[in-house]
């Protein structure tokens, strides 16, 4: 019972970290895309 709760907490913490990493990467890529579009024009 206690172990299940621990796994659930660790799993959700991992997903939060992964989600933030993905969002940060996507944000960097979209900034790159915007600067490329502006440079082309």
Phi and psi in degrees as a GROMACS rama.xvg file:
@    title "Ramachandran Plot"
@    xaxis  label "Phi"
@    yaxis  label "Psi"
@TYPE xy
-65.2013  -39.5743  UNK-2
-64.3101  -39.8605  UNK-3
-59.5574  -42.2456  UNK-4
-64.0863  -40.3757  UNK-5
-63.0454  -44.0864  UNK-6
-63.6819  -40.6123  UNK-7
-63.3213  -43.6949  UNK-8
-66.0222  -45.1558  UNK-9
-63.8214  -40.0085  UNK-10
-64.3655  -44.3744  UNK-11
-68.3936  -36.295  UNK-12
-63.2  -41.9914  UNK-13
-62.6142  -43.4953  UNK-14
-64.4865  -37.9993  UNK-15
-62.6102  -45.5145  UNK-16
-63.9612  -44.9968  UNK-17
-61.8675  -41.2368  UNK-18
-61.8939  -45.7965  UNK-19
-62.8598  -39.8508  UNK-20
-63.2821  -44.6832  UNK-21
-63.0022  -43.2087  UNK-22
-63.2052  -43.3813  UNK-23
-63.0161  -42.0388  UNK-24
-64.567  -45.2037  UNK-25
-62.0661  -39.1855  UNK-26
-64.7639  -43.3596  UNK-27
-60.4701  -44.2268  UNK-28
-64.6536  -39.7075  UNK-29
-69.6004  -34.4052  UNK-30
-64.9532  -42.6534  UNK-31
-58.8739  -44.2643  UNK-32
-61.3129  -42.1154  UNK-33
-65.4672  -43.9905  UNK-34
-66.362  -35.5775  UNK-35
-65.032  -41.5623  UNK-36
-63.9013  -44.2731  UNK-37
-64.2639  -38.929  UNK-38
-65.9208  -37.0769  UNK-39
-66.3292  -37.8286  UNK-40
